[in-house]
Each structure stands twice: as structure tokens, then as C-alpha cells.
């Protein structure tokens, strides 16, 4: 539910401001990096391990989405 709401808000904002897909992905990447860094810091996680975990999840979701749309 949160992911859908964030995606809709990002899409609406990108459309309203005529932003490219690359700009939207860049902004969402910046947000994810900030949140991940804050979570890792607050919870005492190893940042490299946490980033690798997130990258793995991102890869799986992106591949699934790419094949879902084809």
C-alpha cells in the first residue's frame, strides 16, 4: 500500500512538472538512499550488508516488473 501511494505521488509529480523517467528514478533513488542510510545508522546495521540486501530486493522486483509488462 505504501509503495503504491509513493509511486502514484511520484508519477503525479513527475507528470505535473514534466520530469523525465530518469529524473523520477533518480529522485526515488535519492530518497531510498537517505532512508536506508538513516535506518542502518539508527539500527546499527552494517551499511554495506544493508545496501547489498536492498540491491538484491531491487533487482528481483525490477526483473519481475520488466517481465510482467512484456
C-alpha positions as CSV (number, residue, x, y, z in Angstrom):
1,X,0.0,0.0,0.0
2,X,2.8,2.4,0.9
3,X,4.7,1.6,-2.3
4,X,1.6,2.2,-4.4
5,X,1.0,5.5,-2.7
6,X,4.6,6.6,-3.2
7,X,4.6,5.5,-6.8
8,X,1.4,7.4,-7.5
9,X,2.6,10.6,-5.8
10,X,6.0,10.3,-7.7
11,X,4.2,9.7,-11.0
12,X,1.8,12.6,-10.5
13,X,4.6,15.0,-9.5
14,X,6.7,13.9,-12.5
15,X,3.7,14.5,-14.8
16,X,2.8,17.9,-13.3
17,X,6.4,19.1,-13.6
18,X,7.1,17.3,-16.9
19,X,10.0,15.4,-15.5
20,X,11.7,12.5,-17.3
21,X,11.6,8.9,-16.2
22,X,15.3,9.2,-15.4
23,X,14.6,12.2,-13.1
24,X,11.9,10.3,-11.3
25,X,14.1,7.3,-10.8
26,X,16.9,9.5,-9.6
27,X,14.7,11.2,-7.1
28,X,13.4,7.9,-5.8
29,X,16.9,6.5,-5.6
30,X,18.0,9.6,-3.6
31,X,15.1,9.0,-1.2
32,X,15.8,5.3,-0.8
33,X,19.5,6.0,-0.1
34,X,18.6,8.5,2.5
35,X,16.1,6.3,4.2
36,X,18.4,3.2,4.0
37,X,21.3,5.2,5.5
38,X,19.2,6.5,8.3
39,X,17.8,3.0,9.1
40,X,21.2,1.4,9.0
41,X,22.6,4.1,11.3
42,X,19.7,4.0,13.8
43,X,19.6,0.2,14.0
44,X,23.3,-0.3,13.9
45,X,23.3,-2.3,10.7
46,X,26.4,-2.8,8.6
47,X,25.8,-0.3,5.8
48,X,27.5,-2.4,3.1
49,X,25.4,-5.5,4.0
50,X,22.2,-3.5,4.2
51,X,22.9,-1.9,0.8
52,X,23.5,-5.3,-0.7
53,X,20.3,-6.6,0.8
54,X,18.3,-3.7,-0.7
55,X,20.1,-4.0,-4.1
56,X,19.1,-7.7,-4.2
57,X,15.4,-6.9,-3.5
58,X,15.5,-4.1,-6.0
59,X,16.9,-6.4,-8.7
60,X,14.2,-9.1,-8.0
61,X,11.4,-6.5,-8.1
62,X,12.7,-4.8,-11.3
63,X,13.2,-8.1,-13.1
64,X,9.7,-9.2,-12.1
65,X,8.2,-5.9,-13.2
66,X,10.0,-5.9,-16.5
67,X,8.8,-9.4,-17.4
68,X,5.3,-8.7,-16.1
69,X,5.0,-5.8,-18.6
70,X,6.2,-7.6,-21.7
